[in-house]
Amino acid sequence: MMAKELYNLGEMPPLGVVPQQMHAWLIRPERFGTPMDALRQEVVDIPSLADDEVLVYVMAAGINYNNVWAGLGIPVDVIGARNKAFARGELGEPEPFHIGGGDASGIVYKVGKDVTHVKVGDEVVMHCGRYSRDCAWVKSGGDPMYSPTYRIWAYETNWGSFAQFTKVQAQQCMPKPRHMTWEEAAAYTLVAATAWRMLHGWGENAVKKGDVVLIWGGAGGLGSMAIQIVKAAGATPIAIVSGEDKFDYCMKLGAKGCINRNEFDHWGMLPHWKDSAGYAKWLKGVRAFGAKIWEVLGEKRAPNIVFEHPGETTIPSSIFVCDTGGMVVVCAGTTGYNATVDLRYLWMRQKRLQGSHFANTEQSNQMNELALRGLLDPCVSRVFSYAELPVAHQLMYENKHPHGNMAVLVGATEFGLGASAKPPVAIAHPTLPKDDVHNTPHPYPMSEPLPSVAQAEAITVADDGSLVRDLMHRGIVSCTPDDTVGTVAKIMVNKEIHAVVVMDSTGKAMGVVSQTDMVLARQGRTPEQARALRAKEVMTPGCATCDAGMLLSEAVSLMTGRRMHRLVVTEHDQPVGVISMTDVVRKIIGE
Ligand code: NAP
């Protein structure tokens, strides 16, 4: 049949008939910005297919943060990156626009000549992992997730599901659960496949019958999937959430018990291990948290797996409560990336801290089996019309979107269409409290390219060129190794400084006594005992130095990297002064 050049939205072309053009929501570099500005409806040509590719008529699409980042153009200009790669003759694409949407349900309309496992007319859902079938690593049986050709569809590649048609590799297509509506089917794959790999992908630590699994963010996108996957494996999920109003939701999904994280306040990076009082306080907090796990579990057992994504604020606790030989598996750092680990617990109790990212084709299909069997509720919280697509992303950008998975109709003309069978088992479809919205902004997209040793793009560092010598304080306030802490304290107070350099008899800096060292020395001692200590006993040995000619920004990185507040400044290897964070703050206020 002759195709029309363009079909209206919702006007379904006859099966297998592909028009020349389609309606799509486009992002273009000239309007990078917040979703309401970045996303516009346009008409574009339908792309041609490679031999292993498939064109799917999109019925509904899932919504995730990647499109917010793509629209902002930060931290990566995905369009520019693809265009440049294409120009270099590498894996890239030439189009000057981006069509997002990395989750979808739809109907196969056209297949490339090598495609065998799907055919025109098949109802499918799609996972977002693409890779080259010609990659030597993949051909040798390696996990495609580690292939240099691996790309996240609709973020690192174009032609996502926010359009009438989407272009995917055939291996991305999986059968759509017949009992689900189009929008339900479009909502779960990304989060559920990620959770599946985290729980099933790591060898001897994979979840098994009888295991206990502690799940962060049990009412969130990943957490709600994790609860169901753990339950289906015959293991026991314990969910952590930020309020008791979410307990019922997690319990209905299959959690054995729930913990309100707001009952505890020991979160955050670990105190320094030398800080005995701080560490003891932290230990008290994390032990109470561990005891709460036992309480909700009804027995004194540590979790075999901790399902992690908050990252910086929770990893210390996750490592601590995880069982000997167990695994903390992490796919994100929503609260920050610098996770601190008390290595003693990691090595003495032989725990595993495992990174995990999305899922490969096999794992995505294993997850989808669960959905096909009716054992995975997609946990849809809100569905939008096609016209509301920017609104959905704007809510996400402003962190005002509801918990759970969201979807948008594309080809489907009404909400609730597409289910052609009864669920194989009854599904509870629990709902979250009405006013429950997100409270933690997403730091970065899941597929932000990380710098590696072989870096195609040059890394640029923004710097105003200030040098250490422009801000440093000349002169070193020092003490001898045998001066008492009492003497050092007097020097600090009288000179209004925060650290004293310990010099040996040859004038060489042996270490630094900082205010922190003094405070730590006081712990567990009377004031008299603390005052009587020698500088050499409390100092931080070695002396972090920088040259006066060093860039200020480099000195700041040295300090933040080592969690220090000052450096001794040298000229010709001789200590001549001090640069401190206070000096940098002074520069900021323009003093
Ligand atoms: P989500 O729906 O926003 O859920 C995250 C949950 O984290 C929230 O429900 C929240 O629950 C909890 N949370 C927020 N702040 C917390 C804190 N300070 N401490 C502990 N828990 C906190 O997000 P999601 O879809 O589950 O995704 C979670 C993270 O994984 C995101 O960063 C996402 O980008 C990433 N991700 C990675 C991949 C991958 O392949 N690598 C795939 C999907 C998602 P409560 O407030 O109730 O505790």
Residues whose N, C-alpha, C, O or C-beta is under 5 A from the ligand:
A	BS01	NAP	L190 V191 T194 G217 A219 G220 G221 L222 G223 I240 V241 S242 H309 P310 T313 C331 A332 G333 T334 T335 S356 H357 F358 G404 T440 Y444 M446
